[in-house]
Amino acid sequence: MSRPVLVAAAVLAMSILVGACGGNAAPSRERSGVPNTSGSTVADRQVDHNGHDIAFASQMIRLLSEVRDLAKLVPSGSADPKVRTIAARIMRSANPDIQQLMAWLGGWGVDYTGLSIGHTELIRKLEQSEQAQFDRTWADLTIERYQAMISLAETELDKGIHSELRRFARRVVDLRRADIAEIQSVR
């Protein structure tokens, strides 16, 4: 099965799981073990995020980390100045986005440790590509991740409720589509 199909299946499975687990309700202070000191009941408080928001932020951290780490290999693996320029921009932009996503998750009491690790096999695939194939392999791997980001962002726009995260998702769709077109031009 191709990587985009697997990602789409994972997004669908996550959507079903989140929906089945009451994904439209935010974790309450009572359920999270943090006492409710505001004097309001759970029903009185406005819900500002749901399970779809959490799933989107979590998966975006993983994908952004993978794209960033792939881009880190470009200076030693590619001689193409266009590829190097794109990779440098990816490295500059990924960390602030990852930090923002982690801030949202942390603010919601979600443990995000470990989301940005575990893609050594992916890195090894790029490292082991022949010099002549490096740029194409990097482009293919990066485009796959950008397509997955767009799919996740579209689901967030459809089902997420956190307004800032939805703006982030809109930006992901717009920027990643443009990035894909640019990367395809250097394949």
Residue pairs with C-beta under 8 A, 6 or more apart in sequence:
1 9
3 144
3 148
4 144
4 147
4 148
4 151
7 144
7 147
7 148
7 151
8 151
11 59
11 151
11 152
11 155
14 55
14 59
15 52
15 55
15 155
15 159
17 23
18 50
18 51
18 52
18 54
18 55
19 51
21 51
22 51
23 50
23 51
23 52
23 159
24 47
24 50
24 51
24 161
25 47
25 50
26 47
26 48
26 49
26 50
26 108
27 108
27 109
28 36
28 42
28 45
29 35
29 36
29 38
29 42
30 36
30 42
32 109
34 109
36 42
38 45
47 161
48 161
48 162
48 163
49 104
49 108
49 160
49 161
49 162
49 165
50 159
50 160
50 161
50 162
52 155
52 156
52 159
52 160
52 161
53 104
53 108
53 156
53 160
53 161
53 162
53 165
54 105
54 108
54 110
56 152
56 153
56 155
56 156
56 160
56 165
56 169
57 101
57 104
57 105
57 110
57 112
57 165
58 105
58 110
58 112
58 115
59 148
59 152
60 97
60 101
60 149
60 152
60 153
60 172
61 98
61 101
61 102
61 105
61 112
61 115
61 116
62 115
62 116
62 118
62 119
63 145
63 148
63 149
63 152
64 94
64 97
64 98
64 101
64 116
64 149
65 94
65 98
65 115
65 116
65 117
65 119
66 119
66 122
66 145
67 90
67 94
67 142
67 145
67 146
68 90
68 91
68 94
68 95
68 98
69 119
69 122
69 123
70 122
70 123
70 126
70 138
70 141
70 142
70 145
71 86
71 87
71 88
71 90
71 91
71 94
71 142
72 87
72 91
73 123
73 126
73 127
73 138
74 83
74 84
74 87
74 88
74 138
75 84
75 87
77 126
77 127
77 129
77 131
77 134
77 138
78 84
78 87
78 134
78 135
78 138
80 135
80 186
82 185
82 186
83 135
83 138
83 139
83 186
86 179
86 182
86 183
86 186
87 138
90 142
90 179
97 168
98 116
100 168
101 112
101 168
102 112
104 162
104 164
104 165
105 111
105 112
106 112
122 141
125 137
125 141
126 134
126 137
126 138
126 141
129 137
129 138
135 186
135 187
136 187
139 183
139 184
139 186
139 187
140 187
142 183
143 180
143 183
143 184
146 176
146 179
146 180
146 183
147 176
147 180
149 172
149 176
150 172
150 173
150 176
150 177
152 169
152 172
153 169
153 170
153 172
153 173
153 176
154 169
154 173
156 165
156 166
156 169
157 166
157 169
157 170
157 173
160 166
160 169
